[in-house]
Amino acid sequence: MKLEDLSRFIFAAPAWPRSVAIMILLGIVIDGAGFIGGRNYLLVFGFLGYVFPALLAFVLTKPFVEHVGGKMTWNRSGLLAMSCMVFQVIVSLLLTFLPYPNFYSVLFAVALGVVFAVRLIVLAGIADYRMGRMVPAAALQSAAAAVTGTYYFGMDFLYFVIVLHLLFGGGVLLFLWMVERPLKKNYRISALHFINAFISHNTDGDKALDEFFMEIGEDVYVQQVSFFLRRQGRGEITFTVPNLHPGPMGEVGGANLPKLLHDMLGSDTFVAHGCATHDFNLVCESEVTLMADVVRASRKDAIFSLMATPSRRYSCGTVSICAQGLGDTLLLVATRSPKKTEDLEYAIGLAIMAECRGHYRHVAFVDAHNCMIDVTDPVVAGSLPAYEYWRAAQEAAIECACLPCSVFEAGAGHSAVPFSREEGFGDLGIMALVFRVEGQVTAYVLFDGNNVEHGVREVLRDHLLTLVDECEIMTTDSHVVNTLSGRNPVGYRISADQIIPFAEDAVRRAIADLAPAEAAGGTGWVEGVTVFGSNRISQLAGTVNGILTFIAPLGVAILLFAFLLSIVAYLVLL
């Protein structure tokens, strides 16, 4: 949550003409005020000492940065030059009311040291984390102003400015070294590298974050259960339950896993949410191909059956499971709504699947992920909710195995929605899978989104129960809807009343698509897939949160120390 709060500081740089106009206007104000004041007025110093260095930095920063392999836009270059000009004005004119004729030159020199420090930090953060490459670009503005200052104030001024650049530059290096040390020591990663990659992703759609996460990733081996529906005169339907997490955000890593896997396997593919936390985020989307290969392989050995059971609902404590037997496969869709529903650890799903295999060959356990109250911790093995999930699934497996089986029909429907990712909907919209067994119609409605706003699941389900006999709402947990925040569930920005027509359309399409079917399951192992790693997210977040507690006082302390050294240098040199 602390990390999420930092997203409020992210903004888009304004168009560069606006920044240039502000620079020129500020220079006119400085020269005009100096001319009107008259006393100790330096001819056109406002332009030569402030505007010209800023314009020069604006023009040259982009080519300088890109020459050494970094990334920079004209808008960012303009904003940086204009912002540093403002800092320069504030520092250099802060104490001009004091009755010391030579004090302005000292403050002007200190202002150039501040400008150099600010540019070095910003360029290392947004362009290239390798500090040595950014020093020439960072020095452009202060160096140009130093030439002007030397012309007006003499060579002693230049010597003082050089010393200040060394002091402030050394302060920046010390500050960044202390900030980065915890992450480098514990995880061998650079905080500046992450910031570079994060900004590139959010502004340019760059995949550098995938490379960053690959460096910290580890391989895991997880089960993936699927079932396949072969229908008379209709296309085949695939329903698969990955036990890997579609995160962390946007297009980073496996955040769009449901859409990617859906496209690889076919249009009538349902990608549900299994048991996985952010520790099981894929480090890059190319890892999804391993999952698709496993589903295809499990399809080859599938044994089809014409028989299925009606759906039944089983409960234990806060957990409710809608269960249905489909040939040799047991489908379990679990929810805790209206209690919050969060990610389940993989160990919980593995235990449930192992327990239920005494009754069914394949167990597709789905975390419906359909009730969000706030961003909370996942459900861990050994907790009361984990126990309730296990007991409800156990009861469902025992009783479903005893239910009479009949021939059945299956149908799939898809409804595209006019809602965006920012409004909580991923690229797949709403999909519905409907079964008719002995006259009972059951609908499993899958939203491509990250969870459902508290209470919305009940509104949607109550409405759909006017069309079918049993229904459950599920989400894929796709994190493409989460760019800067972990909270953007279905129904949070778009009301349930606006969603109902599209959910109803998907169900009606699925009912119209019903056809006699046969089902078969398949269980495979996704081997050696690279994910973030066990507890890595919480460890990283804990380290970063610790850094955030001391970063402000540390920065202020180093800045004050640099100012004190500047005074010492002034007394020695001047």
VOGU-3710 file (C-alpha; in Angstrom, 3 decimals, decimal comma):
1> mkledlsrfi> 0,000/0,000/0,000  2,904/2,355/0,754  4,381/1,626/-2,640  0,997/2,198/-4,273  0,746/5,628/-2,618  3,863/6,716/-4,520  1,893/6,551/-7,772  0,415/9,973/-7,025  3,810/11,492/-7,815  3,844/10,135/-11,364
11> faapawprsv> 2,852/12,603/-14,076  3,356/13,237/-17,774  5,831/15,931/-18,800  4,141/18,942/-20,447  4,811/19,797/-24,083  8,285/21,308/-24,488  7,097/24,662/-25,973  5,398/25,405/-22,658  8,620/24,782/-20,729  10,616/26,960/-23,158
21> aimillgivi> 8,070/29,767/-22,863  8,314/29,705/-19,064  12,129/29,885/-19,247  12,058/32,923/-21,535  9,363/34,650/-19,492  11,310/34,057/-16,280  14,468/35,509/-17,846  12,570/38,635/-18,930  11,240/39,053/-15,391  14,739/38,722/-13,885
31> dgagfiggrn> 16,324/41,242/-16,281  13,365/43,580/-15,951  13,483/43,486/-12,155  17,238/44,062/-12,196  16,941/47,007/-14,569  14,202/48,611/-12,483  16,122/48,021/-9,263  19,164/49,673/-10,783  21,616/48,988/-7,954  24,306/46,444/-8,874
41> yllvfgflgy> 22,424/45,535/-12,067  24,278/43,086/-14,323  23,487/43,755/-17,986  21,348/40,945/-19,549  22,499/38,569/-16,815  18,978/37,162/-16,580  19,282/35,880/-20,141  22,949/34,853/-20,169  23,042/33,408/-16,654  19,653/31,691/-16,543
51> vfpallafvl> 17,792/31,450/-19,860  20,646/30,618/-22,237  22,042/27,756/-20,068  18,532/26,329/-19,685  17,841/26,504/-23,436  21,220/24,957/-24,183  20,527/22,117/-21,744  17,096/21,591/-23,281  18,550/21,249/-26,788  21,577/19,094/-25,917
61> tkpfvehvgg> 20,323/16,796/-23,125  18,369/14,480/-25,414  21,240/13,843/-27,887  23,766/13,531/-25,039  21,632/10,946/-23,227  20,790/8,959/-26,352  24,433/8,968/-27,466  25,341/6,830/-24,446  22,362/4,495/-24,831  19,785/6,165/-22,574
71> kmtwnrsgll> 16,267/7,329/-23,398  15,000/10,901/-23,306  12,132/12,855/-24,835  12,026/16,538/-25,753  9,202/17,082/-23,277  11,221/15,644/-20,402  14,316/17,543/-21,447  12,353/20,794/-21,506  10,712/20,165/-18,142  14,039/19,269/-16,520
81> amscmvfqvi> 15,782/22,378/-17,868  12,907/24,642/-16,815  12,650/23,080/-13,331  16,383/23,435/-12,752  16,211/27,057/-13,878  13,555/27,642/-11,220  15,791/26,010/-8,573  18,660/28,179/-9,789  16,594/31,342/-9,424  15,328/30,411/-5,948
91> vsllltflpy> 18,767/29,565/-4,538  20,672/32,427/-6,151  18,126/35,128/-5,280  17,105/33,774/-1,897  19,279/36,092/0,219  19,912/39,041/-2,119  18,360/41,387/0,424  21,483/41,040/2,592  23,797/44,089/2,400  26,821/42,220/1,048
101> pnfysvlfav> 27,859/43,239/-2,485  29,672/39,975/-3,334  27,149/37,622/-1,775  25,149/37,181/-4,980  28,069/35,543/-6,787  28,429/33,027/-3,968  24,742/32,121/-4,042  24,830/31,918/-7,827  27,715/29,439/-7,608  25,857/27,365/-4,989
111> algvvfavrl> 22,783/27,396/-7,232  24,831/25,841/-10,032  25,949/23,061/-7,695  22,306/22,415/-6,789  21,303/22,373/-10,470  24,022/19,833/-11,254  22,935/17,610/-8,359  19,257/17,751/-9,313  19,960/16,990/-12,970  22,233/14,083/-12,053
121> ivlagiadyr> 19,612/12,468/-9,803  16,774/12,982/-12,286  18,692/11,742/-15,323  19,904/8,684/-13,421  16,290/7,991/-12,487  14,483/8,569/-15,776  17,132/7,987/-18,434  19,996/5,683/-17,434  20,865/4,359/-13,984  24,584/4,166/-14,870
131> mgrmvpaaal> 25,710/7,406/-13,246  28,983/7,849/-15,113  27,142/8,066/-18,417  24,836/10,794/-17,136  27,457/13,196/-15,754  28,102/15,071/-19,078  24,373/15,562/-19,706  23,805/16,560/-16,066  26,555/19,204/-16,224  25,270/20,962/-19,371
141> qsaaaavtgt> 23,127/23,615/-17,690  25,420/24,434/-14,778  28,533/24,449/-16,997  26,990/26,943/-19,419  25,921/29,181/-16,521  29,421/28,853/-15,028  30,903/30,323/-18,216  28,596/33,326/-17,873  29,439/33,675/-14,186  33,171/33,571/-14,929
151> yyfgmdflyf> 32,752/36,398/-17,444  30,963/38,572/-14,873  32,725/37,546/-11,643  36,225/36,391/-12,620  38,279/33,195/-12,504  37,928/32,742/-8,737  34,225/32,159/-9,347  35,042/29,343/-11,786  37,313/27,606/-9,266  34,599/27,862/-6,640
161> vivlhllfgg> 31,991/26,409/-9,028  34,231/23,450/-9,869  34,683/22,670/-6,170  30,929/22,931/-5,613  30,240/20,551/-8,478  32,571/18,035/-6,874  30,902/18,508/-3,491  27,316/18,274/-4,700  28,138/15,498/-7,171  29,830/13,542/-4,394
171> gvllflwmve> 26,791/14,143/-2,183  24,509/12,731/-4,872  26,695/9,651/-5,306  26,751/9,094/-1,535  22,975/9,529/-1,300  22,235/7,093/-4,135  24,778/4,594/-2,855  23,097/4,540/0,559  19,616/4,260/-0,976  20,599/1,424/-3,306
181> rplkknyris> 22,750/-0,525/-0,866  19,922/-2,533/0,843  18,524/-3,796/-2,485  21,941/-4,509/-3,958  23,131/-6,308/-0,849  20,000/-8,457/-0,435  18,893/-9,012/-4,033  21,785/-7,817/-6,233  19,490/-5,367/-8,026  19,591/-1,616/-8,604
191> alhfinafis> 16,745/0,622/-7,437  17,626/3,127/-10,180  17,522/0,327/-12,751  14,002/-0,524/-11,600  12,916/3,130/-11,763  14,325/3,399/-15,312  12,422/0,297/-16,373  9,194/1,334/-14,627  9,151/4,771/-16,267  9,973/3,275/-19,680
201> hntdgdkald> 7,088/0,839/-19,285  4,519/3,438/-18,238  5,491/6,051/-20,800  6,859/4,097/-23,770  5,423/0,595/-23,326  8,991/-0,681/-23,046  9,614/-4,274/-21,891  12,673/-3,413/-19,796  10,812/-4,412/-16,623  10,660/-7,989/-17,924
211> effmeigedv> 14,464/-8,039/-18,105  14,646/-6,599/-14,585  12,346/-9,250/-13,139  14,170/-12,003/-15,026  17,275/-11,118/-13,000  15,507/-11,811/-9,693  13,282/-14,696/-10,848  13,396/-18,383/-9,973  12,018/-21,505/-11,629  8,966/-23,339/-10,260
221> yvqqvsfflr> 7,021/-26,478/-11,176  3,248/-26,240/-10,931  0,247/-28,309/-11,951  -2,273/-27,041/-14,468  -5,640/-28,733/-14,830  -7,850/-28,353/-17,895  -11,002/-29,934/-19,233  -12,135/-30,122/-22,821  -15,671/-30,144/-24,202  -16,223/-31,809/-27,572
231> rqgrgeitft> -19,630/-30,936/-29,017  -21,847/-32,149/-31,837  -21,759/-29,710/-34,738  -19,980/-27,049/-32,709  -16,430/-26,070/-31,885  -14,500/-27,481/-28,936  -14,384/-25,576/-25,644  -11,291/-25,504/-23,422  -11,396/-24,551/-19,747  -8,002/-24,302/-18,073
241> vpnlhpgpmg> -6,927/-23,328/-14,562  -3,335/-22,027/-14,342  -1,764/-22,018/-10,907  0,356/-19,048/-11,921  -0,499/-15,431/-11,206  -1,427/-12,863/-13,896  0,689/-10,027/-12,528  2,243/-7,737/-11,563  0,699/-4,868/-13,556  -0,090/-3,433/-16,975
251> evgganlpkl> 1,745/-5,309/-19,709  4,617/-6,271/-17,405  5,522/-9,917/-16,932  2,478/-12,194/-17,107  -0,073/-9,509/-16,245  -2,057/-10,273/-19,407  -1,721/-14,045/-18,984  -5,445/-14,827/-19,531  -5,563/-13,033/-22,899  -2,236/-14,447/-24,065
261> lhdmlgsdtf> -3,162/-18,026/-23,167  -6,647/-17,594/-24,617  -5,237/-16,448/-27,947  -2,786/-19,349/-28,070  -5,450/-22,005/-27,417  -8,460/-20,719/-29,359  -11,440/-18,401/-29,186  -13,569/-20,672/-26,965  -10,932/-20,922/-24,238  -11,707/-20,005/-20,635
271> vahgcathdf> -8,681/-19,094/-18,521  -9,778/-19,156/-14,889  -7,847/-18,102/-11,771  -6,178/-20,891/-9,848  -4,191/-20,834/-6,612  -1,270/-18,431/-6,945  -0,095/-15,241/-5,299  2,166/-12,489/-6,636  5,144/-14,698/-5,813  4,064/-16,710/-8,860
281> nlvcesevtl> 3,968/-13,764/-11,265  5,574/-14,682/-14,569  8,690/-12,617/-15,206  7,835/-12,211/-18,898  4,930/-13,024/-21,178  6,984/-15,475/-23,275  6,664/-17,934/-20,358  2,957/-18,317/-21,237  3,950/-20,569/-24,146  5,022/-23,211/-21,616
291> madvvrasrk> 1,492/-23,221/-20,216  -0,092/-23,499/-23,653  2,164/-26,458/-24,475  1,061/-28,221/-21,275  -2,634/-27,752/-22,107  -2,116/-29,135/-25,619  -0,153/-32,099/-24,266  -2,821/-32,937/-21,679  -5,450/-32,857/-24,431  -3,718/-35,697/-26,291
301> daifslmatp> -4,303/-38,218/-23,493  -7,829/-37,058/-22,619  -10,518/-39,719/-22,229  -13,914/-38,291/-23,208  -17,181/-39,124/-21,484  -20,790/-38,313/-22,333  -21,775/-38,058/-18,670  -21,906/-35,188/-16,198  -23,547/-34,407/-12,855  -25,820/-31,479/-12,062
311> srryscgtvs> -24,123/-28,635/-10,212  -24,353/-28,460/-6,432  -23,229/-25,907/-3,874  -21,268/-26,843/-0,759  -20,219/-24,613/2,121  -17,903/-24,573/5,102  -17,727/-21,442/7,244  -17,227/-18,469/4,950  -16,398/-20,563/1,863  -18,962/-21,587/-0,745
321> icaqglgdtl> -18,110/-23,914/-3,642  -20,149/-24,547/-6,773  -19,158/-28,076/-7,869  -19,932/-30,145/-10,951  -18,611/-33,461/-12,225  -17,752/-33,569/-15,939  -16,670/-37,059/-16,935  -13,424/-37,783/-15,080  -13,038/-34,127/-14,036  -14,376/-32,278/-11,013
331> llvatrspkk> -14,928/-28,548/-11,451  -14,804/-26,584/-8,191  -15,462/-22,827/-8,206  -14,854/-21,328/-4,763  -15,763/-17,962/-3,260  -15,943/-16,287/0,152  -18,246/-13,455/-0,972  -19,561/-11,355/0,741  -16,356/-11,849/2,736  -13,261/-10,643/0,915
341> tedleyaigl> -11,827/-13,049/-1,631  -8,070/-12,861/-2,214  -5,317/-14,916/-3,810  -4,757/-18,401/-2,406  -1,290/-19,867/-1,996  -0,411/-22,620/-4,448  0,025/-25,067/-1,552  -3,693/-24,745/-0,732  -4,745/-25,627/-4,270  -2,244/-28,492/-4,423
351> aimaecrghy> -3,629/-29,948/-1,194  -7,230/-29,646/-2,408  -6,444/-31,286/-5,751  -4,604/-34,130/-4,031  -7,485/-34,708/-1,590  -10,165/-34,765/-4,286  -8,261/-37,100/-6,651  -9,494/-39,994/-4,581  -12,843/-39,390/-6,297  -11,952/-37,765/-9,632
361> rhvafvdahn> -8,942/-38,190/-11,883  -8,659/-34,457/-12,576  -9,622/-31,599/-10,239  -10,027/-28,093/-11,672  -10,061/-25,880/-8,575  -10,934/-22,256/-9,350  -10,566/-19,285/-7,039  -13,533/-17,207/-8,256  -11,735/-14,081/-6,983  -14,977/-12,132/-6,882
371> cmidvtdpvv> -15,157/-9,949/-3,764  -12,725/-7,117/-3,098  -13,018/-4,903/-0,040  -9,461/-3,606/-0,055  -5,987/-4,728/-1,108  -5,180/-7,391/1,489  -2,799/-10,239/2,174  -3,317/-13,578/0,388  -4,788/-16,668/2,028  -1,946/-18,800/3,384
381> agslpayeyw> -1,795/-22,497/4,212  -2,794/-23,283/7,783  -5,140/-20,326/8,157  -8,847/-20,668/8,958  -9,961/-19,660/5,411  -7,547/-22,251/3,948  -9,088/-24,915/6,197  -12,600/-23,894/5,113  -11,642/-24,109/1,436  -10,217/-27,581/1,994
391> raaqeaaiec> -13,218/-28,914/3,948  -15,765/-27,536/1,467  -13,830/-29,039/-1,471  -13,556/-32,379/0,311  -17,316/-32,510/0,900  -17,982/-31,495/-2,709  -15,749/-34,267/-4,087  -17,314/-36,958/-1,896  -20,907/-36,016/-2,685  -20,436/-35,245/-6,400
401> aclpcsvfea> -18,936/-38,698/-6,854  -22,223/-40,148/-5,551  -24,540/-38,032/-7,710  -26,264/-39,632/-10,718  -24,700/-38,772/-14,075  -26,523/-37,935/-17,293  -25,795/-36,828/-20,805  -25,331/-33,084/-20,986  -25,128/-30,052/-23,223  -22,547/-27,280/-23,198
411> gaghsavpfs> -22,425/-23,816/-24,730  -20,076/-20,826/-24,726  -20,851/-17,145/-25,130  -18,713/-14,044/-25,348  -19,746/-10,429/-24,906  -17,385/-7,627/-25,818  -17,759/-4,658/-23,482  -17,313/-0,933/-24,189  -15,349/-0,497/-20,970  -11,611/0,139/-20,791
421> reegfgdlgi> -8,810/-1,278/-18,700  -8,903/1,869/-16,595  -12,547/1,001/-15,842  -11,625/-2,492/-14,653  -12,127/-4,631/-17,765  -9,421/-6,551/-19,586  -9,258/-7,406/-23,268  -11,447/-10,544/-23,117  -14,562/-8,788/-21,825  -17,143/-11,241/-20,411
431> malvfrvegq> -17,332/-14,949/-21,237  -19,966/-17,462/-20,163  -19,848/-21,266/-20,029  -23,253/-22,935/-19,646  -24,119/-26,586/-18,907  -27,549/-28,226/-19,101  -27,851/-31,496/-17,191  -31,234/-33,132/-16,562  -32,926/-29,806/-17,256  -30,746/-27,880/-14,798
441> vtayvlfdgn> -28,897/-24,952/-16,416  -25,690/-23,749/-14,763  -23,731/-20,688/-15,897  -20,094/-19,920/-15,075  -19,530/-16,270/-15,999  -15,901/-15,208/-16,384  -14,942/-11,520/-16,285  -11,534/-10,519/-17,587  -10,643/-8,328/-14,629  -8,988/-8,221/-11,236
451> nvehgvrevl> -11,599/-9,168/-8,644  -15,132/-7,766/-8,191  -16,162/-4,843/-6,032  -17,804/-5,902/-2,770  -21,526/-6,573/-3,285  -21,440/-6,467/-7,096  -21,124/-10,250/-7,433  -24,449/-10,666/-5,607  -26,218/-8,119/-7,826  -24,958/-9,766/-11,020
461> rdhlltlvde> -25,655/-13,300/-9,815  -29,176/-12,502/-8,617  -30,011/-11,077/-12,022  -28,528/-14,000/-13,949  -30,430/-16,477/-11,779  -33,558/-15,253/-13,575  -32,057/-16,898/-16,697  -30,431/-20,027/-15,237  -30,805/-22,331/-12,249  -27,309/-21,907/-10,804
471> ceimttdshv> -24,605/-19,337/-11,455  -21,189/-18,221/-10,265  -19,230/-15,088/-11,116  -15,481/-15,458/-11,695  -12,618/-13,169/-12,706  -9,378/-14,015/-14,463  -7,447/-11,758/-12,017  -5,859/-10,096/-15,042  -3,560/-7,285/-13,889  -3,612/-5,309/-17,125
481> vntlsgrnpv> -6,241/-3,216/-15,350  -3,694/-2,323/-12,644  -1,068/0,104/-13,878  -0,451/2,260/-10,814  -2,823/0,801/-8,264  -3,755/-2,614/-6,941  -7,423/-1,645/-6,580  -9,474/-1,546/-9,768  -12,062/-4,357/-9,529  -15,042/-4,975/-11,777
491> gyrisadqii> -17,896/-2,763/-10,587  -15,638/-0,195/-8,895  -15,709/2,422/-11,657  -18,610/0,962/-13,679  -21,836/0,278/-11,789  -23,428/-3,159/-11,660  -26,465/-1,830/-13,549  -24,220/-0,887/-16,474  -22,552/-4,304/-16,462  -25,727/-6,430/-16,254
501> pfaedavrra> -26,771/-6,117/-19,944  -23,379/-7,413/-21,129  -23,268/-10,260/-18,607  -26,798/-11,221/-19,608  -25,824/-11,083/-23,282  -22,909/-13,483/-22,694  -25,151/-15,954/-20,858  -27,884/-15,775/-23,485  -25,314/-16,392/-26,231  -24,024/-19,423/-24,324
511> iadlapaeaa> -27,554/-20,800/-23,874  -28,201/-20,365/-27,584  -24,931/-22,205/-28,256  -25,891/-25,301/-26,201  -25,213/-28,602/-27,951  -24,765/-32,245/-26,840  -21,244/-32,618/-25,534  -18,691/-34,942/-24,031  -16,017/-33,957/-21,514  -12,467/-34,996/-20,706
521> ggtgwvegvt> -9,885/-33,672/-18,329  -6,145/-33,324/-18,374  -3,518/-32,558/-15,733  -0,044/-31,451/-16,673  3,045/-29,946/-15,060  4,335/-26,575/-16,136  8,019/-27,249/-15,598  10,737/-24,697/-15,001  8,564/-21,636/-15,524  10,326/-18,503/-14,263
531> vfgsnrisql> 8,390/-16,478/-11,672  9,215/-13,761/-9,163  9,963/-16,330/-6,453  8,714/-17,390/-3,043  8,070/-14,417/-0,735  10,085/-12,196/-3,091  7,329/-9,586/-3,436  6,890/-9,161/0,330  10,669/-9,108/0,846  11,173/-6,488/-1,836
541> agtvngiltf> 8,259/-4,389/-0,566  9,579/-4,591/2,995  13,037/-3,467/1,899  11,682/-0,598/-0,196  9,354/0,531/2,592  12,335/0,564/4,931  14,265/2,721/2,464  11,342/5,140/2,222  11,443/5,796/5,958  14,959/7,258/5,871
551> iaplgvaill> 15,267/8,578/2,321  13,922/12,088/3,132  16,004/12,785/6,263  19,049/11,268/4,577  18,645/13,548/1,562  18,224/16,637/3,751  21,255/15,692/5,859  23,503/15,221/2,821  22,243/18,479/1,276  22,977/20,430/4,458
561> fafllsivay> 26,396/18,811/4,682  27,126/19,882/1,106  26,101/23,465/1,967  28,399/23,489/4,988  31,285/22,254/2,856  30,420/24,995/0,345  30,886/27,623/3,054  34,235/26,102/3,973  35,287/26,093/0,326  34,215/29,738/-0,017
571> lvll> 36,299/30,798/2,972  39,327/28,903/1,677  39,142/29,923/-1,984  37,651/33,411/-1,860
//
